[in-house]
Amino acid sequence: MTNSEWLAWFASYRVAILHYARIAERANVHMLSVSCELVEASKQEALWRGIIADIRLAYGGVLIDSANWAGPGASGEVTDKKWWDAVDVIGVDEYYVAYFFSHAYPGNGTYRDEATLLALWRPIETQLEGLHAKFNRSVVFSEIGYCSGVDGLCFKNMPADKVPALRTTNASLAAQAVQYEAALKAFSKHPWWLGVFWWNWATDPSFGGPGNSCMDPKFKPAEAVLRQWYNASQPQPPMP
């Protein structure tokens, strides 16, 4: 895009995001995401700083930006963004481990154990801790999740519209749960890590369960992991 095209794009985006910033202020929303995975647009540092300054005039809550992840030793939106200091929290849509499965997955019905997953997370812990140190900002997983279907953690050869049709097995459901456990165990020890927004928990209460191969953890072993980590005080309701 040319400079004039970027100026026009940001003028339009400013109208849209300020509309939602005002809604967030009226509704007393705690946190507002400035953008989500706008990889190319995120390179326009000065224009983002201007928009964020305008957002702060309309909204007094916590500002986060949700950036796409980057692998160990690689560059990507989360590592290349120069304006993290303009927001209050670094947000990363963190699919590195899921991506790793798509390129180095056994493909034979076996799944990696928790120790292996924790080892995979270590370079990402280092990467994100470096961003925290550089910008003096805490980190949130603004998005993370894992499918529960057979090969759902290996999406290399799966069109997105085919994923819901994947079958589930006890092993694939357990693998999803282990991924949840490993992510929480890897990062909960870091004081700079504030938490996670899981992708995704469908609003339809009947969507989920052991026959569902999508990322929703409802009525699956992964939900038990969440209930333990978040100290659930109420018993699990029956599945609709």
CYANA upper distance limits for C-alpha pairs under 8 A (distance plus 0.5 A):
  1 MET  CA      5 GLU  CA      6.31
  1 MET  CA      6 TRP  CA      6.90
  2 THR  CA      6 TRP  CA      6.78
  3 ASN  CA      7 LEU  CA      6.72
  4 SER  CA      8 ALA  CA      6.75
  5 GLU  CA      9 TRP  CA      6.61
  6 TRP  CA     10 PHE  CA      6.59
  7 LEU  CA     11 ALA  CA      6.61
  7 LEU  CA     47 LEU  CA      8.49
  8 ALA  CA     12 SER  CA      6.86
  9 TRP  CA     13 TYR  CA      6.65
 10 PHE  CA     14 ARG  CA      6.33
 10 PHE  CA     47 LEU  CA      7.65
 11 ALA  CA     15 VAL  CA      7.15
 12 SER  CA     16 ALA  CA      7.09
 13 TYR  CA     17 ILE  CA      6.56
 14 ARG  CA     18 LEU  CA      6.43
 14 ARG  CA     51 ILE  CA      6.75
 15 VAL  CA     19 HIS  CA      6.78
 16 ALA  CA     20 TYR  CA      7.22
 17 ILE  CA     21 ALA  CA      6.53
 17 ILE  CA     34 VAL  CA      7.87
 17 ILE  CA     55 ILE  CA      8.14
 18 LEU  CA     22 ARG  CA      6.62
 18 LEU  CA     54 ASP  CA      8.20
 18 LEU  CA     55 ILE  CA      6.53
 18 LEU  CA     58 ALA  CA      7.54
 19 HIS  CA     23 ILE  CA      7.01
 20 TYR  CA     24 ALA  CA      6.53
 21 ALA  CA     25 GLU  CA      6.67
 21 ALA  CA     32 LEU  CA      7.89
 21 ALA  CA     55 ILE  CA      6.87
 21 ALA  CA     58 ALA  CA      6.63
 21 ALA  CA     59 TYR  CA      6.02
 22 ARG  CA     26 ARG  CA      6.72
 22 ARG  CA     58 ALA  CA      6.21
 22 ARG  CA     59 TYR  CA      6.73
 23 ILE  CA     27 ALA  CA      6.60
 24 ALA  CA     28 ASN  CA      6.45
 24 ALA  CA     29 VAL  CA      5.46
 24 ALA  CA     32 LEU  CA      7.76
 24 ALA  CA     59 TYR  CA      7.42
 25 GLU  CA     29 VAL  CA      6.77
 25 GLU  CA     58 ALA  CA      7.60
 25 GLU  CA     59 TYR  CA      5.56
 25 GLU  CA     60 GLY  CA      7.19
 25 GLU  CA     61 GLY  CA      7.84
 28 ASN  CA     61 GLY  CA      8.28
 29 VAL  CA     61 GLY  CA      7.40
 30 HIS  CA     61 GLY  CA      5.93
 30 HIS  CA     62 VAL  CA      6.62
 31 MET  CA     61 GLY  CA      6.25
 31 MET  CA     62 VAL  CA      5.06
 31 MET  CA     63 LEU  CA      6.29
 31 MET  CA     64 ILE  CA      7.46
 32 LEU  CA     61 GLY  CA      7.70
 32 LEU  CA     62 VAL  CA      6.81
 32 LEU  CA     63 LEU  CA      5.66
 32 LEU  CA     64 ILE  CA      6.60
 33 SER  CA     63 LEU  CA      6.43
 33 SER  CA     64 ILE  CA      5.20
 33 SER  CA     65 ASP  CA      5.49
 33 SER  CA     66 SER  CA      7.01
 34 VAL  CA     52 ILE  CA      7.95
 34 VAL  CA     63 LEU  CA      7.18
 34 VAL  CA     64 ILE  CA      6.61
 34 VAL  CA     65 ASP  CA      5.54
 34 VAL  CA     66 SER  CA      8.01
 35 SER  CA     65 ASP  CA      5.98
 35 SER  CA     66 SER  CA      6.50
 35 SER  CA     67 ALA  CA      8.40
 36 CYS  CA     65 ASP  CA      7.07
 36 CYS  CA     66 SER  CA      5.10
 36 CYS  CA     67 ALA  CA      6.47
 36 CYS  CA     68 ASN  CA      8.33
 37 GLU  CA     66 SER  CA      6.63
 37 GLU  CA     67 ALA  CA      5.36
 37 GLU  CA     68 ASN  CA      5.66
 37 GLU  CA     77 GLU  CA      8.19
 37 GLU  CA     93 ASP  CA      8.45
 38 LEU  CA     42 SER  CA      6.30
 38 LEU  CA     67 ALA  CA      7.91
 39 VAL  CA     43 LYS  CA      7.79
 39 VAL  CA     67 ALA  CA      7.95
 39 VAL  CA     68 ASN  CA      7.66
 39 VAL  CA     77 GLU  CA      6.24
 40 GLU  CA     44 GLN  CA      8.45
 42 SER  CA     48 TRP  CA      7.88
 42 SER  CA     77 GLU  CA      7.89
 42 SER  CA     81 LYS  CA      7.18
 43 LYS  CA     81 LYS  CA      7.30
 43 LYS  CA     82 LYS  CA      8.49
 44 GLN  CA     48 TRP  CA      6.86
 45 GLU  CA     49 ARG  CA      6.75
 45 GLU  CA     81 LYS  CA      8.45
 45 GLU  CA     82 LYS  CA      7.22
 45 GLU  CA     83 TRP  CA      6.76
 46 ALA  CA     50 GLY  CA      6.84
 47 LEU  CA     51 ILE  CA      6.84
 48 TRP  CA     52 ILE  CA      6.53
 48 TRP  CA     83 TRP  CA      8.30
 49 ARG  CA     53 ALA  CA      6.68
 49 ARG  CA     83 TRP  CA      7.61
 49 ARG  CA     86 ALA  CA      7.00
 50 GLY  CA     54 ASP  CA      6.96
 51 ILE  CA     55 ILE  CA      6.69
 52 ILE  CA     56 ARG  CA      6.75
 52 ILE  CA     86 ALA  CA      7.55
 52 ILE  CA     87 VAL  CA      8.07
 53 ALA  CA     57 LEU  CA      7.22
 54 ASP  CA     58 ALA  CA      7.30
 55 ILE  CA     59 TYR  CA      6.41
 56 ARG  CA     60 GLY  CA      6.55
 62 VAL  CA     87 VAL  CA      8.46
 62 VAL  CA     88 ASP  CA      6.59
 62 VAL  CA     89 VAL  CA      8.15
 63 LEU  CA     87 VAL  CA      5.75
 63 LEU  CA     88 ASP  CA      5.70
 63 LEU  CA     89 VAL  CA      6.99
 64 ILE  CA     87 VAL  CA      6.16
 64 ILE  CA     88 ASP  CA      6.35
 64 ILE  CA     89 VAL  CA      5.26
 64 ILE  CA     90 ILE  CA      6.52
 64 ILE  CA     91 GLY  CA      6.52
 65 ASP  CA     87 VAL  CA      7.49
 65 ASP  CA     89 VAL  CA      7.60
 65 ASP  CA     90 ILE  CA      6.67
 65 ASP  CA     91 GLY  CA      5.79
 65 ASP  CA     92 VAL  CA      8.35
 66 SER  CA     90 ILE  CA      7.77
 66 SER  CA     91 GLY  CA      4.93
 66 SER  CA     92 VAL  CA      5.75
 66 SER  CA     93 ASP  CA      6.83
 66 SER  CA    142 SER  CA      6.34
 67 ALA  CA     77 GLU  CA      6.29
 67 ALA  CA     78 VAL  CA      5.65
 67 ALA  CA     91 GLY  CA      6.49
 67 ALA  CA     92 VAL  CA      5.26
 67 ALA  CA     93 ASP  CA      6.41
 68 ASN  CA     76 GLY  CA      7.54
 68 ASN  CA     77 GLU  CA      5.94
 68 ASN  CA     78 VAL  CA      6.33
 68 ASN  CA     92 VAL  CA      6.37
 68 ASN  CA     93 ASP  CA      5.68
 68 ASN  CA     94 GLU  CA      7.49
 69 TRP  CA     76 GLY  CA      6.89
 69 TRP  CA     77 GLU  CA      7.08
 69 TRP  CA     78 VAL  CA      6.15
 69 TRP  CA     79 THR  CA      8.49
 69 TRP  CA     92 VAL  CA      6.39
 69 TRP  CA     93 ASP  CA      6.19
 69 TRP  CA     94 GLU  CA      5.64
 69 TRP  CA     95 TYR  CA      7.05
 69 TRP  CA     96 TYR  CA      7.23
 70 ALA  CA     74 ALA  CA      6.50
 70 ALA  CA     75 SER  CA      6.31
 70 ALA  CA     76 GLY  CA      5.20
 70 ALA  CA     77 GLU  CA      7.46
 70 ALA  CA     78 VAL  CA      6.96
 70 ALA  CA     79 THR  CA      7.33
 70 ALA  CA     96 TYR  CA      7.54
 71 GLY  CA     75 SER  CA      7.80
 71 GLY  CA     76 GLY  CA      8.30
 71 GLY  CA     96 TYR  CA      6.54
 71 GLY  CA    124 ILE  CA      7.77
 72 PRO  CA    123 PRO  CA      6.20
 72 PRO  CA    124 ILE  CA      6.61
 72 PRO  CA    127 GLN  CA      7.51
 75 SER  CA     79 THR  CA      6.30
 75 SER  CA     80 ASP  CA      6.83
 76 GLY  CA     80 ASP  CA      6.25
 77 GLU  CA     81 LYS  CA      6.31
 78 VAL  CA     92 VAL  CA      6.94
 79 THR  CA    131 LEU  CA      7.83
 83 TRP  CA     87 VAL  CA      8.11
 84 TRP  CA     88 ASP  CA      8.32
 84 TRP  CA     89 VAL  CA      8.20
 84 TRP  CA     90 ILE  CA      6.97
 84 TRP  CA    135 PHE  CA      6.98
 84 TRP  CA    137 ARG  CA      8.23
 85 ASP  CA    135 PHE  CA      6.10
 85 ASP  CA    136 ASN  CA      8.09
 85 ASP  CA    137 ARG  CA      7.75
 88 ASP  CA    137 ARG  CA      6.92
 88 ASP  CA    138 SER  CA      8.30
 89 VAL  CA    137 ARG  CA      5.99
 89 VAL  CA    138 SER  CA      5.88
 89 VAL  CA    139 VAL  CA      6.38
 89 VAL  CA    140 VAL  CA      7.50
 90 ILE  CA    132 HIS  CA      8.44
 90 ILE  CA    137 ARG  CA      6.75
 90 ILE  CA    138 SER  CA      6.61
 90 ILE  CA    139 VAL  CA      5.21
 90 ILE  CA    140 VAL  CA      6.70
 91 GLY  CA    139 VAL  CA      6.35
 91 GLY  CA    140 VAL  CA      5.39
 91 GLY  CA    141 PHE  CA      6.18
 91 GLY  CA    142 SER  CA      5.63
 92 VAL  CA    139 VAL  CA      8.07
 92 VAL  CA    140 VAL  CA      7.01
 92 VAL  CA    141 PHE  CA      5.58
 92 VAL  CA    142 SER  CA      5.88
 92 VAL  CA    143 GLU  CA      7.27
 93 ASP  CA    141 PHE  CA      6.36
 93 ASP  CA    142 SER  CA      5.79
 93 ASP  CA    143 GLU  CA      4.82
 93 ASP  CA    144 ILE  CA      6.45
 94 GLU  CA    141 PHE  CA      6.79
 94 GLU  CA    142 SER  CA      8.22
 94 GLU  CA    143 GLU  CA      6.73
 94 GLU  CA    144 ILE  CA      5.91
 95 TYR  CA     99 TYR  CA      6.49
 95 TYR  CA    144 ILE  CA      6.58
 95 TYR  CA    145 GLY  CA      7.96
 96 TYR  CA    100 PHE  CA      6.58
 97 VAL  CA    101 PHE  CA      6.90
 97 VAL  CA    117 LEU  CA      8.14
 97 VAL  CA    120 LEU  CA      7.34
 97 VAL  CA    121 TRP  CA      7.73
 98 ALA  CA    102 SER  CA      7.14
 98 ALA  CA    146 TYR  CA      7.43
 98 ALA  CA    153 LEU  CA      6.35
 98 ALA  CA    154 CYS  CA      7.77
 99 TYR  CA    103 HIS  CA      7.21
 99 TYR  CA    154 CYS  CA      8.26
100 PHE  CA    104 ALA  CA      6.40
100 PHE  CA    105 TYR  CA      7.87
101 PHE  CA    105 TYR  CA      5.08
101 PHE  CA    153 LEU  CA      6.39
101 PHE  CA    154 CYS  CA      5.69
101 PHE  CA    155 PHE  CA      8.48
102 SER  CA    153 LEU  CA      7.31
102 SER  CA    154 CYS  CA      4.72
102 SER  CA    155 PHE  CA      5.97
102 SER  CA    156 LYS  CA      5.42
103 HIS  CA    154 CYS  CA      8.13
103 HIS  CA    156 LYS  CA      7.53
105 TYR  CA    154 CYS  CA      6.96
106 PRO  CA    110 THR  CA      7.27
106 PRO  CA    111 TYR  CA      8.10
107 GLY  CA    151 ASP  CA      7.66
107 GLY  CA    154 CYS  CA      8.22
109 GLY  CA    150 VAL  CA      7.97
109 GLY  CA    151 ASP  CA      7.99
110 THR  CA    171 ALA  CA      8.33
111 TYR  CA    171 ALA  CA      8.28
111 TYR  CA    172 SER  CA      8.36
111 TYR  CA    175 ALA  CA      6.78
112 ARG  CA    116 THR  CA      6.66
112 ARG  CA    117 LEU  CA      7.30
112 ARG  CA    175 ALA  CA      8.19
113 ASP  CA    117 LEU  CA      6.95
113 ASP  CA    178 VAL  CA      7.72
114 GLU  CA    118 LEU  CA      6.61
114 GLU  CA    178 VAL  CA      6.59
114 GLU  CA    179 GLN  CA      7.89
114 GLU  CA    181 GLU  CA      8.18
114 GLU  CA    182 ALA  CA      6.29
115 ALA  CA    119 ALA  CA      6.83
116 THR  CA    120 LEU  CA      6.85
117 LEU  CA    121 TRP  CA      6.85
117 LEU  CA    179 GLN  CA      7.80
117 LEU  CA    182 ALA  CA      6.70
118 LEU  CA    122 ARG  CA      7.02
118 LEU  CA    182 ALA  CA      6.34
118 LEU  CA    183 ALA  CA      8.03
118 LEU  CA    185 LYS  CA      8.43
118 LEU  CA    186 ALA  CA      6.60
120 LEU  CA    124 ILE  CA      8.33
121 TRP  CA    125 GLU  CA      6.71
121 TRP  CA    183 ALA  CA      8.09
121 TRP  CA    186 ALA  CA      7.24
122 ARG  CA    126 THR  CA      6.92
122 ARG  CA    186 ALA  CA      8.14
123 PRO  CA    127 GLN  CA      6.66
124 ILE  CA    128 LEU  CA      6.59
125 GLU  CA    129 GLU  CA      6.48
125 GLU  CA    186 ALA  CA      8.24
125 GLU  CA    187 PHE  CA      7.70
126 THR  CA    130 GLY  CA      6.65
127 GLN  CA    131 LEU  CA      7.13
128 LEU  CA    132 HIS  CA      6.75
128 LEU  CA    139 VAL  CA      7.87
129 GLU  CA    133 ALA  CA      6.69
129 GLU  CA    192 TRP  CA      7.95
130 GLY  CA    134 LYS  CA      6.58
131 LEU  CA    135 PHE  CA      6.56
131 LEU  CA    136 ASN  CA      8.28
131 LEU  CA    137 ARG  CA      8.19
132 HIS  CA    136 ASN  CA      5.64
132 HIS  CA    137 ARG  CA      5.52
132 HIS  CA    138 SER  CA      6.31
132 HIS  CA    139 VAL  CA      7.40
132 HIS  CA    192 TRP  CA      7.42
133 ALA  CA    137 ARG  CA      7.94
137 ARG  CA    192 TRP  CA      8.12
138 SER  CA    192 TRP  CA      5.24
138 SER  CA    193 TRP  CA      6.32
138 SER  CA    194 LEU  CA      7.05
139 VAL  CA    192 TRP  CA      6.63
139 VAL  CA    193 TRP  CA      5.37
139 VAL  CA    194 LEU  CA      6.48
139 VAL  CA    195 GLY  CA      8.21
140 VAL  CA    193 TRP  CA      6.48
140 VAL  CA    194 LEU  CA      5.86
140 VAL  CA    195 GLY  CA      5.76
140 VAL  CA    196 VAL  CA      6.17
140 VAL  CA    197 PHE  CA      8.38
141 PHE  CA    195 GLY  CA      6.83
141 PHE  CA    196 VAL  CA      4.96
141 PHE  CA    197 PHE  CA      6.54
142 SER  CA    196 VAL  CA      6.53
142 SER  CA    197 PHE  CA      5.67
142 SER  CA    198 TRP  CA      8.22
143 GLU  CA    196 VAL  CA      7.39
143 GLU  CA    197 PHE  CA      5.78
143 GLU  CA    198 TRP  CA      6.20
143 GLU  CA    199 TRP  CA      6.18
144 ILE  CA    196 VAL  CA      7.94
144 ILE  CA    197 PHE  CA      7.32
144 ILE  CA    198 TRP  CA      5.82
144 ILE  CA    199 TRP  CA      5.84
145 GLY  CA    180 TYR  CA      8.36
145 GLY  CA    198 TRP  CA      6.35
145 GLY  CA    199 TRP  CA      5.30
145 GLY  CA    200 ASN  CA      7.25
145 GLY  CA    215 MET  CA      6.54
146 TYR  CA    152 GLY  CA      7.83
146 TYR  CA    153 LEU  CA      6.90
146 TYR  CA    176 GLN  CA      6.49
146 TYR  CA    179 GLN  CA      7.74
146 TYR  CA    180 TYR  CA      8.49
146 TYR  CA    199 TRP  CA      8.37
146 TYR  CA    214 CYS  CA      8.30
146 TYR  CA    215 MET  CA      5.65
147 CYS  CA    152 GLY  CA      5.32
147 CYS  CA    153 LEU  CA      6.54
147 CYS  CA    176 GLN  CA      7.01
147 CYS  CA    213 SER  CA      6.54
147 CYS  CA    214 CYS  CA      5.29
147 CYS  CA    215 MET  CA      4.62
147 CYS  CA    216 ASP  CA      8.06
148 SER  CA    152 GLY  CA      6.29
148 SER  CA    153 LEU  CA      8.08
148 SER  CA    168 THR  CA      7.02
148 SER  CA    172 SER  CA      6.07
148 SER  CA    173 LEU  CA      5.56
148 SER  CA    175 ALA  CA      7.75
148 SER  CA    176 GLN  CA      5.77
148 SER  CA    212 ASN  CA      7.81
148 SER  CA    213 SER  CA      5.27
148 SER  CA    214 CYS  CA      6.33
148 SER  CA    215 MET  CA      6.68
149 GLY  CA    153 LEU  CA      8.30
149 GLY  CA    163 VAL  CA      8.40
149 GLY  CA    166 LEU  CA      5.81
149 GLY  CA    167 ARG  CA      5.86
149 GLY  CA    168 THR  CA      4.90
149 GLY  CA    169 THR  CA      7.66
149 GLY  CA    172 SER  CA      6.21
149 GLY  CA    173 LEU  CA      7.48
149 GLY  CA    212 ASN  CA      7.82
149 GLY  CA    213 SER  CA      4.53
149 GLY  CA    214 CYS  CA      7.17
150 VAL  CA    166 LEU  CA      6.76
150 VAL  CA    167 ARG  CA      6.29
150 VAL  CA    168 THR  CA      5.85
150 VAL  CA    169 THR  CA      7.10
150 VAL  CA    172 SER  CA      5.80
150 VAL  CA    213 SER  CA      8.17
151 ASP  CA    155 PHE  CA      7.42
151 ASP  CA    166 LEU  CA      8.44
151 ASP  CA    172 SER  CA      7.98
152 GLY  CA    163 VAL  CA      7.70
152 GLY  CA    166 LEU  CA      7.86
152 GLY  CA    172 SER  CA      8.23
152 GLY  CA    213 SER  CA      7.80
152 GLY  CA    214 CYS  CA      8.36
155 PHE  CA    159 PRO  CA      8.23
158 MET  CA    162 LYS  CA      6.80
158 MET  CA    163 VAL  CA      7.06
159 PRO  CA    163 VAL  CA      7.35
162 LYS  CA    166 LEU  CA      7.59
163 VAL  CA    213 SER  CA      7.80
163 VAL  CA    214 CYS  CA      7.51
164 PRO  CA    212 ASN  CA      7.94
164 PRO  CA    213 SER  CA      6.22
164 PRO  CA    214 CYS  CA      6.20
165 ALA  CA    213 SER  CA      7.62
166 LEU  CA    213 SER  CA      6.26
167 ARG  CA    211 GLY  CA      7.72
167 ARG  CA    212 ASN  CA      8.23
167 ARG  CA    213 SER  CA      6.73
168 THR  CA    172 SER  CA      6.47
168 THR  CA    173 LEU  CA      7.15
168 THR  CA    210 PRO  CA      7.51
168 THR  CA    211 GLY  CA      6.48
168 THR  CA    212 ASN  CA      7.45
168 THR  CA    213 SER  CA      6.28
169 THR  CA    173 LEU  CA      6.66
170 ASN  CA    174 ALA  CA      6.59
171 ALA  CA    175 ALA  CA      6.58
172 SER  CA    176 GLN  CA      6.91
173 LEU  CA    177 ALA  CA      7.04
173 LEU  CA    210 PRO  CA      7.70
173 LEU  CA    220 LYS  CA      7.32
173 LEU  CA    221 PRO  CA      6.96
173 LEU  CA    222 ALA  CA      8.05
174 ALA  CA    178 VAL  CA      6.72
174 ALA  CA    221 PRO  CA      6.82
174 ALA  CA    222 ALA  CA      8.02
175 ALA  CA    179 GLN  CA      6.80
176 GLN  CA    180 TYR  CA      7.02
176 GLN  CA    221 PRO  CA      8.27
176 GLN  CA    222 ALA  CA      6.67
177 ALA  CA    181 GLU  CA      6.75
177 ALA  CA    221 PRO  CA      6.07
177 ALA  CA    222 ALA  CA      4.47
177 ALA  CA    223 GLU  CA      8.18
177 ALA  CA    225 VAL  CA      7.02
178 VAL  CA    182 ALA  CA      6.49
178 VAL  CA    222 ALA  CA      8.11
179 GLN  CA    183 ALA  CA      6.69
180 TYR  CA    184 LEU  CA      6.81
180 TYR  CA    222 ALA  CA      7.02
180 TYR  CA    225 VAL  CA      7.45
180 TYR  CA    226 LEU  CA      8.28
181 GLU  CA    185 LYS  CA      6.48
181 GLU  CA    225 VAL  CA      6.88
182 ALA  CA    186 ALA  CA      6.39
183 ALA  CA    187 PHE  CA      6.87
184 LEU  CA    188 SER  CA      6.07
185 LYS  CA    189 LYS  CA      7.68
187 PHE  CA    193 TRP  CA      7.02
188 SER  CA    193 TRP  CA      7.32
188 SER  CA    195 GLY  CA      8.08
199 TRP  CA    215 MET  CA      7.18
199 TRP  CA    216 ASP  CA      7.65
200 ASN  CA    215 MET  CA      6.50
200 ASN  CA    216 ASP  CA      5.68
200 ASN  CA    217 PRO  CA      8.15
201 TRP  CA    215 MET  CA      8.41
201 TRP  CA    216 ASP  CA      5.55
201 TRP  CA    217 PRO  CA      7.31
201 TRP  CA    218 LYS  CA      7.65
202 ALA  CA    207 PHE  CA      7.10
202 ALA  CA    216 ASP  CA      6.98
203 THR  CA    207 PHE  CA      8.49
205 PRO  CA    239 MET  CA      8.35
205 PRO  CA    240 PRO  CA      7.36
206 SER  CA    239 MET  CA      7.40
206 SER  CA    240 PRO  CA      5.89
207 PHE  CA    212 ASN  CA      8.04
207 PHE  CA    216 ASP  CA      8.20
207 PHE  CA    218 LYS  CA      8.10
208 GLY  CA    212 ASN  CA      5.75
208 GLY  CA    214 CYS  CA      8.26
208 GLY  CA    216 ASP  CA      6.40
208 GLY  CA    217 PRO  CA      7.15
208 GLY  CA    218 LYS  CA      5.56
208 GLY  CA    219 PHE  CA      6.70
208 GLY  CA    220 LYS  CA      7.97
209 GLY  CA    217 PRO  CA      8.12
209 GLY  CA    218 LYS  CA      6.40
209 GLY  CA    219 PHE  CA      4.98
209 GLY  CA    220 LYS  CA      5.96
209 GLY  CA    239 MET  CA      8.09
210 PRO  CA    219 PHE  CA      7.22
210 PRO  CA    220 LYS  CA      6.08
217 PRO  CA    221 PRO  CA      7.98
217 PRO  CA    222 ALA  CA      5.81
217 PRO  CA    223 GLU  CA      5.67
218 LYS  CA    222 ALA  CA      8.06
218 LYS  CA    223 GLU  CA      6.08
219 PHE  CA    223 GLU  CA      6.67
219 PHE  CA    239 MET  CA      7.35
220 LYS  CA    224 ALA  CA      7.65
221 PRO  CA    225 VAL  CA      7.21
222 ALA  CA    226 LEU  CA      7.02
223 GLU  CA    227 ARG  CA      6.59
224 ALA  CA    228 GLN  CA      6.71
225 VAL  CA    229 TRP  CA      6.76
226 LEU  CA    230 TYR  CA      6.35
227 ARG  CA    231 ASN  CA      6.28
227 ARG  CA    232 ALA  CA      5.38
228 GLN  CA    232 ALA  CA      6.96
